[in-house]
Amino acid sequence: MSPQTIRLKADRVELAGSAFGDPAAPPVLFFHGGGQSRSAWLGSAIAVAKAGYYGISFDLRGHGDSEWAADGDYLLDAYARDVERLLAHFARPVTLVGASRGGQAALVGGSRHPGRVRLIMLADVAPLMEDSGIDGIRNFFAEGAVGFATLDEAADSLSRNLDQPRLVDSARLARAMRQDPSGHWHWRWDPATGRAEFLHPPSEGEALLAAAARVTSPVMLVRAEHSHLVTDAGVDRFRALAPQLEVIIAKGAGHMFTADRNDAFAAELLACLARIPEGVLA
């Protein structure tokens, strides 16, 4: 199934997406984690399209083919406002699916428009996240800002800092990276996204707790078994704030697991959608 590349207006930026299926079908929007790209969710977007939905995997602001923020705003609320603006493009209730930063944006943005959201499905995201677990993400962005002499070095960084299995063929990373005039490789994102003030500031936790208390849409959490960010206490707090929360454990997975679990994740998502009525746009 070949994608249609689309570009939709968000909050003062334009976001690029790979769309699969009938645009008139129920929409399912996918959002990747920080430092990833829309390719992380392509398998799931294809799977839901084959099941009769309109699947779109987006590049977050400052990532991939989406625009960089002219004002340099990469706080969580900026990503959440992008999700809010995307909801307005669709004439049917939307399912929001997100991993890590994309999941946070889906929860915060989606919680503000319950009449437009059918389901929020999160990959290893909870309102309370272990700050020590962010260190690997901080290191990943720091190393990415310097760049890599080879694609093998980039693959090592990805595996070491984000608890992902190392790619056997590092050449696959070329499509997610760019080379500067000296030949060094850089990830295809705005370096400003990795600045310290954007990686787990106090405002982020406050926004997530407020969203969890506010959300009325069905919420499903697929928790990574070996997550270094989501704890039992974090899940308990989430459930206390959002009693409708359902939790599934992704066995053997670490935090940034979606790109390697597309098929299994899509199966869980489709099972959820099968029992959650679409409803009427409000």
Secondary structure as GFF3:
##gff-version 3
##sequence-region A 1 282
A	DSSP	beta_strand	4	9	.	.	.	ID=ss1
A	DSSP	beta_strand	14	20	.	.	.	ID=ss2
A	DSSP	beta_strand	27	31	.	.	.	ID=ss3
A	DSSP	three_ten_helix	38	41	.	.	.	ID=ss4
A	DSSP	alpha_helix	42	50	.	.	.	ID=ss5
A	DSSP	beta_strand	54	58	.	.	.	ID=ss6
A	DSSP	alpha_helix	76	87	.	.	.	ID=ss7
A	DSSP	beta_strand	94	99	.	.	.	ID=ss8
A	DSSP	alpha_helix	101	111	.	.	.	ID=ss9
A	DSSP	three_ten_helix	114	116	.	.	.	ID=ss10
A	DSSP	beta_strand	117	123	.	.	.	ID=ss11
A	DSSP	three_ten_helix	131	134	.	.	.	ID=ss12
A	DSSP	alpha_helix	135	146	.	.	.	ID=ss13
A	DSSP	alpha_helix	151	162	.	.	.	ID=ss14
A	DSSP	three_ten_helix	170	176	.	.	.	ID=ss15
A	DSSP	beta_strand	177	179	.	.	.	ID=ss16
A	DSSP	beta_strand	185	187	.	.	.	ID=ss17
A	DSSP	three_ten_helix	191	194	.	.	.	ID=ss18
A	DSSP	three_ten_helix	196	198	.	.	.	ID=ss19
A	DSSP	alpha_helix	202	214	.	.	.	ID=ss20
A	DSSP	beta_strand	219	224	.	.	.	ID=ss21
A	DSSP	alpha_helix	232	241	.	.	.	ID=ss22
A	DSSP	beta_strand	246	250	.	.	.	ID=ss23
A	DSSP	three_ten_helix	258	260	.	.	.	ID=ss24
A	DSSP	alpha_helix	262	275	.	.	.	ID=ss25
###
